[in-house]
Amino acid sequence: MGKRIVIALGGNALGNNLPEQMEAVKHTARAIVDLIEQGNEVVVAHGNGPQVGMIQEAMTQLTRSDPEKYIPCPLSVCVAMSQGYIGYDLQNALREEMLDRGIDVGAATVLTQVEVDPEDPAFANPTKPIGAFMTREEADRMIAERGYDVVEDAGRGYRRVVASPRPVGIVELDTIRSLVETNHVVVACGGGGIPVFKTEGNHLKGAAAVIDKDFAAARLAEQLDADFLVILTAVEKVAVNFGKPDQCWLDELTPADVERYVAEGQFAPGSMLPKVQAALAFAQSGPGRSSLITLLERAADGIAGKTGTIIRG
């Protein structure tokens, strides 16, 4: 029996600009289609760090060129833009690879809103830098006119910072599930999803925030009743004492292991820590669920238990 798998792609699987992305997704598609060829249902979530930054920078430059004509583009809209064009490249690459192998599976991208809690403590402590560098004068104007939170960034200028709240729910979940159940590989929750929260009635309002794509993928996998969450990264396995003479690669992690290693500071906050925490959150969300952290090229072998780090609840 095939498994239902949610894959979280990192930025290294997408390149840093448009030409790089068009080449990178071909390689990425081959590894994903290996899993589909084995009879698995696959949903792909992805990051958007370089891409959304590029969009934000372009919009900022446009605003600077004629501030009376162009207003700053909301971050939630920039995330939606990045979802669209990354999904466009990914679904085309997946479709082509599947057709080349004679696999009759559709490919579709769902622009995905992810609900966050407006009372999430992250909103009281925004730390995620986004957008272009500003002068002190520009920063002061954005603080006064837009209410931005701004920090000085290592002597290079000033940048806006936003919150990184945890995902609560996937708004388009039923659409994603319907596509999966009608024989489609689905690209969803790009860039962690478009962060939204409920206001009056049924209205969803975009939030000035960035959702971690690994936590979004874990929530998507949980709500889709997936069997496996696969978080792809730049190393084949998780390690403790990483980069040191006594470095040790880990085949499996239990909740107690994660708690101990996190307390020891073994996982870097902006790198492996959120991956391990998201993987554990999914593994503990229901019986029979497991997470895998590994390289893109080794995903199929990892699902087969041949490599990678497995996290079980």
N, C-alpha and C positions, 0 to 999 in steps of 0.2 A: 504493500500500500504506500502511495506517495504521501508526503507530509505537506502541511501548509506552513510556508516559510516566509518570514518578513526579513528582508535584508536592509541593513543601514550602511549606505555607501559614504565613505569619507571623501574629502576634497581631492585626495590623490587619485581617485578613480574618475575625476571629471576634468582635470587640467585647470589652468589658471586664466585662460582667455578663450575666445571663440574658436580659433583654429586648433588649439590644444584640445579643447573639449570634443570637437568633432572626431579627432583621432582617438582620444582616450575612451570614448563611449563604445568604440568598436571592440576594443580589448575587454572592456567591462561587460559588454553584451555576451561575449563568448563564454565567460565564466558563469554568468547568470543562466544562459541557455543550457549549459551543462546540467544544471539542477532541474530545469524544466524537462529536459530530455529524459531524465530519470523518473518522470511522472509526478513531480512535485508541483504544487500550486505556489506561485511566487508573487509577492508584493515587494516593491522596491521603494524605500525611503532614501533620501540623500541630503547631504549638506549643500550649502550655497555661499560659503564664506567669500571666496574671491568674486563670485558672480554678483551677489547682492551689493558688495562694496563697489563694484564697477558701475552698477546701475545708480547707486546712491551718489557716486562721484559725478556721473554724467548729469544727473538731475540738479545737483548742487551748482555745477558750472553753468547750467542753463539759467538757473535762478540768479546767479551772480551777473550774468550777461544782461539781464533786463528784469530787475526785481519787481517792477511795476506790472509787467506782463505775466511773468511766471512765478508761481508760489512754490515753496518747498514741497516735495512729494512725500506723503506719509510713508513711514517705514513699512507698514503693512502692505501698501501698494507695491513697493519695491520687491518685497518677498513674493507677492503674486506674480510679478513680472518674471522673476528668476525661476519660479516654478514652471511657468509656461515655456520658456525657451530651453531650460535644461530638460524638461519632459519631452519636448519636441525632438531633441537630439537622441535622448535615451530610447523613446518608443520606436523611432525609426531604425535605430541600430538593432534593437531587439527584434523588431519585425523582420528586418533583412536577414539576420542570423538564423531565425527560426525557419523562414522560407527556404534558405539555403540548405537547411538540414531536413526539409520536408515535414516540419512540425506545424500542425494546424492549430495554433493558439493565437488569439488576438493580443494586441498591445494597446494600452490606453493610459493617458495621464489624467488624473483628477486634481484640479486645483483645490487644495485642501485647507479648510479652516480648522484651527485647533483651539478649543476653548481653554482659557486660563482663568484663574481666580483673581479678580481685581484686588482682593485682600491678601494675596500672596506676599509674604515678607520681602520678596525680591524687589517689589516696586518701591519699597522704602530705601533700598540700597542698590541703585543702578550701577553696574560695574562693567557692562559690555560696551567697549568702544566701537562706534560705527561712523561711517561717512568720512568726509574729507577733513584735513587739518585746517584750522582756522587761526586767524590772528586774534590777539586779545580783543581788539575792537569788534571783530565779527562775532566772537564768542559772547561778548557782552550784549550785542544786539540780539542774538538768538535767545539769550537768557531772558532779556526784557520782552521781546516780541513773541516768542514761541514757548517760553517756559522750559527750555531745554536744560538738562543737567549736563554740565561741561566740566572736563578735567584737563589739566596740563599733562601732555604726554611726552615724557622723557626729553624735554627741551626742544621737541620738534614742532611744537604748536599746541593748539587746543582742539579737543575732539568731544563730540557729543557721546554720552554714555546712556545706555538704556538697561532696563531690567531683563533678567533671564528667568522667568517663572517656570514652574513645572506644568506640564500639560495635564489637563483635567479630562478632556474627552475629544473625540474626533467627530466633527460636525457632519462630514460626508461619509460616515461609516457605512450606512446602508448602501450607498452607491458603490463604494469600494467592494463591499461584500458581494453585491449582485454581480459585479463584473468578474470577480474571482470565481464565483459559482457558475458563470456562463463561459468559462474557458478563456479567460484573459489574464495576462500578466499586467499588473497595475503599478504605475508610478504614482506615489502619493506622499503626502506630508513632506514635500520638498522644503529644505531649509528649516526643518522642524515644524513646518506648517505656518499658515498665516495666523498670528495670535489675535484672538478675538475674545470679547466677553459680552455677556448679556446686559442689555440696558432695559428700558421700559418695553413691555410687550414682548414681541418676538425679535426685536432688532438686535443684531450683532454688530458691535463696534470694534474696529481695529485698534489694537493696543500697540503703544510704542515699546516694543519688546522683541527679544530674540529667544526662541525656544531651542534648547539643545536638541539636535536631531536624533541623538541616541535615546534620550528619554521619550521623545515623540514616537520613535519607532517601537520602543517597548510598550507604550500605551496603545499604539495601533495594533501590535501583535496580541496584546492582552484582549482587546475588545473584538478582534477578529477571530478569537479562539484558535490562534496559531499553535503549531507544535514546536516550532523553533524560531528563535530570534538569532540572526547572524549579524554580528557587528564586525565590519571589516576595518582593518587598520594597517599600519605599515610594518607590523611584525607578525610572525607566524603564531606566536603564543604570548601570553602574558608572562611577565617575569617579576621576580622580586630581586632587590639589589641590582636593578637594571643599570648596565654600564660599568659595574664594579667587578673586581676579580672573582668575587663569589656569586656572581649573577646566576640565578636559577630559573629555568623555564618551567612553567606550571601546566600540567596536563588537565587538571580539574581543580575547581574551587568550590568549597561549601560555604554556606552563610557564615559559619564561624571563621573560616579562613579569611573571607572578605573583611569581616569586622576587625580581625586582628591586624591584617595588613594595612587597612585604612588607618587604624590607630597608630601604626608605626610610620605612617607617611610614605608608604611604598609606592603609591600611585600618584603621578603628577596631576594637580587639579585641573589644568587645562588640556590634559591629554588622556591618559589611561583611566584616571579616576571616574569620570562620568560614564565611560564605557562599561567598567566593571559594575558600577552602581546600577546602571540601566539594565544590564544583563541579569543581575541578581533580582531586580524588581520584577522582571518578566518571569524568571524561573520560579519565583515565589508566588506568582499571581494565580496559580491553579495547578492541579495535579497533572503529571505527565509532560510538563513544559520544561524545556532546556534552552540555554543560550550558548552560543559559540562565538568566540573572539578569535579571528585569524586573518590571514591574507586573502585578498580577492581570489588569487589563483588557486588557493587551497580550500575554498569553501566546500566544494563537493566532497573532498577527502575528509574535511572536518565533520560534515554531516554523517559520514560513514564511520566516524570514530577513529580516523587514522592520524589526525593532527589537530592543531588548535588547542585552545583552552575551553573546556566545557564547564558551565556553571549550572548547577542543579539546586533546586529549592530544598 
